[in-house]
């Protein structure tokens, strides 16, 4: 049987990569399974233009229990969560205190101008000039944070509890 070089069997993944590269399409940085898992964990759609690294890392923390002063997967508090995710995703070191993250690490951002990865700050009601809670804005009004009662969860800024305690958004300074 006479075969041309085109009949050489190559792994399907290699052929797909070559075709996509030749067409100028960039291969995704992350495995589709990781992105799908993150979408399920965070209960949200993750689009191709979203920061996949942020969503995958955030999903890893879902359901980690709250522990005041905690800094690991065995227990974490809100500023520990933001500091850990920022170190892993953005390679930036944040202060380990909520109010210092707000005043020293961030510049103020209005709620309507929040972007993926911005920090969101809340007060406890009695001390309105001091941030007592922080989370990371994802998109569409959703943010991830370490809740004292439920551990690491995704919430919505429009929930009455967070709407009443909203303080400001913060974009990390360069």
PyMOL commands that set and color helices and strands:
alter all, ss='L'
color gray80, all
select helices_A, chain A and resi 5-7+12-22+32-42+52-61+78-90+98-105+111-113+160-165
alter helices_A, ss='H'
color red, helices_A
select strands_A, chain A and resi 71-72+75-76+106-109+119-122+133-139+142-147+151-156+166-172
alter strands_A, ss='S'
color yellow, strands_A
deselect
rebuild
show_as cartoon
